[in-house]
Amino acid sequence: MSALTLQDRFEMPVPPLFSWRDMLDYFLFRLIPGVEVIEGHALRQAVRLPRSFAVIEVKLTPARKALGVHVFSARETDRDFIAARLTRQFDLDAPMRKVNEALKRHRALGALVKARPGLRVPGAFDPYLLAMRAILGQQVSVKGATTLTARLVERYGKPIALVAEEGLWPRALFPAPERLAGEVIEGLGMPGKRAATLTRLAGFAADGGFSALESDIAPLKTLEALPGIGPWTAHYVGLRALHLRDAFPSSDLGLRYAAGDFSGAVPSARELEEMSRAWSPYRGHAAIHLWASLQTGTQGAKGG
């Protein structure tokens, strides 16, 4: 078991219109057991880096208007790489004034934006991990996806340990793509076809697929071309992992129910897709507002 110690600490300025509480609330409902922990107002996550791995703690320091970052690793880490990934994960580069102004043009969405003007898109430090979680969440609840992900980590994850740190901390790394590529995944309690999709997606990641998506002119189509990945999964991954602000998983039941609250009836996926065109180019931000408008415990009827 690898022992990790504090290697680096730094701060990231918090931009205007940023709600750490909303960000943590979203992550709290979707934490990967053993890999991610929220304690107090701190998010702690075990992540893979280009040449190593680490546990990263992030918490808000209101007096300094900054996010404090502590990096625990067995070796020196790349601060620039970590900062860039965290910027995406917490959507620190979102043009929030433009986003809010655009969404406020829609009467019902305007009320949601007014209630949460600092709500940003909760992203992912590792696109591969988020995409795997999305596969595990196909056709099940968020709670069901969490259970399946926990089983996957327990069976294939890598144990880790921190030195002299109190409280709740991650204890495992999510399974590496190289570990799952070509693996016959069984016994998780999910259909065989979905398990096979996990294997294929791990192979895609191991071959550099997610890096290639960064320069892909049609990344969602590339994802949908992978067997077992449909529009919902592609758009969900596009929104949270690829930083595509106009991605919109219109078939999501949670989004449809939320839209029904102001449209008078629960729209079909096709009807919601048509409705969402008015929210472009920030449909992804609209999706986050719609999910947030649902009562706690019902966010995202699928398991993303």
N, C-alpha and C positions, 0 to 999 in steps of 0.2 A: 504494500500500500504506500503510495507516494505522499510524503509529508510536505505541506506547503507553508511558507512563511511570508510575511509582508515584504514585498519587493518594491512597491511604488505607491505613492499617493499624490493625487493632484485634484484640481477643481475644474469644473466646466461651468461657465456662466449660464445662468438661467435667463432665457429671453422673456420679453413681455408676453402676456397671455399664455401662461404655462401652468397647468394644474398637476402637481405631483400626486395629489390625493386621487384624482380621477385615474391617473396612470396606474397607481398601485392597486386601485380597486379593480381595474380590468385584469391586471396580472394575477391578483389574488385568486380570482375565480378560475384561473387556468394554469396554476403552478404545476410543474412537473415534479412529482414527489421524489425526493432524494437529490434532485438536480437544482431546483430553485426553492428559495425560502424568502418569506417576508417576515421580518421581526421588527416591531415598532414601525418606524417610517423608513426602514432600510430594505432594499432588494439585494439579495445575495444569490449569485448564480455561478455554476461551474461551467466553464466555456473552454473550447479548443482554440488555440492560437496557431499561427503559421508554423512555429517551431517548438511549441510546448502547450501547456494548458494552465489554467488559472481559476481561482475563485475570485470574483469581482463583487465588491460591495459598493452600492451606490445609495446615498441618502441626501436629502435636501438640507441645506444650511440656510435657512431663511434670512438670517442677519447678514449673510454675505451674498445673498442672491445667487447661490451657486449650488451645483451638485458636487458633493464630496465623493471622490472615488478612491477606494483602497483595493490594491491588486495583490493577491496572495499567489505565489508560484514557487516552484523549485529552482527557478532560474530567472535571470533578467528578462523583462518583457518589453514589447514594442508599444510605447505609450501612444504614438500617433495612430497605430492600427486600432488600439482599444478605443481611443477617443472617437475615431471615425465610426466604429461600430455602435458605440453608445449614442452618438448623434442620431443615427438612424433609428435605433431602438426606441428612443424617447422622442423622436420626431422634432428635434431641437431646431431644425432648419426649415420648418414649415412656415410659409408666408401667411401667418394666421389672420392678419387684418384683411388680406384679400380673400382668404377662405371664408371668414365670417361674413364679410360684405356680400359675397356671392350667394351663400346659403340663406342669408336673411331675406333675399328676394322672394323666397318661398315662404308663405305665411306661417305654416305649421313648423317648418324647420327653423324659421326665425325665432320662434319661441324656445326651441330647444337650444339654439345657439346662445340666446340671451341668458338662459339658465346655466350654461356651461361654456363661457367664452374661451376658456383655456383648455378645452378638451382637444387633445391631439391624437394622432393615430398611434396606438401602441404597436411598436414594431418588434423586431427580433434581432438579437445579437448574431445568431447563426441561422441563415436562411434554410440550410439543410434540416436543422432541428425543427424549425417551425413547419416546414413542409411535411416532415414525417408525422408531426403531431396532427397536421391537417388530415392526412390519410387515416390516421387512427380515429379521427373524429367524424369520418364519413358515416352518415346515417345513424349516428348515436348522439346522445346528449353530451354536454360538456363534462358532466360527472363521469359518464361512461368512457369518454376519451381519456380522462385522467387515470381511470383504473387501468385501461389497456396500456397507456404509456408507462405507468408505474411497473407493470409486469415486464414490459420490454427492457426497461432500465435495470430491473432486478436480475434479469437473465443474462443480458448482454453488456451492461454498463461496466465502467471501470471504477472501482472503489478509490476514494481519495481521503486524505485526512489533513486537517489544519493543526498547527502547533500553537498551544497556549491561547486559544481564542474561546471565550465563553459564549453561551447562547446557542441559537439554532443556526446551523450552517449546512450547506450542501455536503453530501457524503459520496457522491458518484458523478462521473461524467456520462452524458448521454452516449449510447453506442456509436462508435466511429463508423463512417460510411464503409470503410474498408472491412470492418468487422461483419457488417450485415450483407454486403454485396455478395450475391451467390448463395447466401444462407437460406435454408429451408426453415422458415419461421413457423413454429407450431406451438400449440398449447397456450395461446394468449386469450382464447375465447372470442376469436373473430373469424369471419369467413376466409377460406383459403385464398380466394382471389384477392382479397384486400391484403393479406399477408404477402402474397406474391408482388403486389404493387409496392409494398415497403422495400422488398428486396431490389426491385428494379430501380426505385428511386435512390436507394443507397448506392447502387452501381452508377447511376447518373451523376451523383455527387462525387463519388470516388474518381470518376473520369473528368472532373472539372466542369461539370455541367452548370453548376450555379455560378461559377465565375464567368462562364461564357454568356450567361443570361444578361450580365451587366451591359454588354454591348450588342445584344440581340435586338433587332428592330421590331420584333414581334414576340416578346418573351411569353406572353400568355398562350399564343398558338403553339409555341414550342413545348410548353408544359402540357397542354391539352393533347398533344401528339403522343405523349407517353401513355401506354396502356394503363387503364385504371384511374386516370386523372381526367375528370370532367370539368365543365365550366365553373362550378362552385369552388372546387379545390384550387383551380388555376387562379381565379380571381381573389380568393382568400389569401393564397400565397403571394400573389402579386401585390395585394394591399399591405400585408403585414411584413413580408420578408423582402420584397423587391422595391419597396418605396414607390409604388405606382399609385399616385394620388387619385386617379380616375378609375381604378379597379373597383368592381362592385359585384359581389356574389348575389345576384338578384333572386336566385332560387332559395336562399336561406329563409327558413321558416320564421326565425326571429325577426328578420328585416320585414318580412311580409306582415307579420302580426303588428309590428310597430307602425308600419305605414298604414295599416288598417285603422289605427286609432285616429288618424286625421283625414282619411279618405272615405270613411263611412262603411267600408267593407274590406275584408282581407283580400288584397289583390293577388292575382296569379303571378308566377314568376315573369311571364311575358308582360303583364300589365305593369309590374314594378320596374322592369327594365325600361319600358317606355316612359314611365313617370320619372325615372332617375336621370333621363337625358337633360332635364332642366337644371340638374345640379352639376353637370360637367363644367369644368375639368376637375371638380373636387368631390366626385361621387363617393370616394373612399371615406372622406371626412363625414359626409352625410350618413354613411353606413355606421360609423362609430357613434354618431349622435342618436341614430335610431336604436342601436343596441343598448346604449346607455339609458334610453328612455323607458326601457322595460324594467319591471321590478327585479330586484336582486334574486338570482336563482333561476331566471328564465332567459337570461341573455344568450342569444345565439342558440336557436333550437337545435342546430347541429353542433358537433363537438369541437369546433375550432379553437 
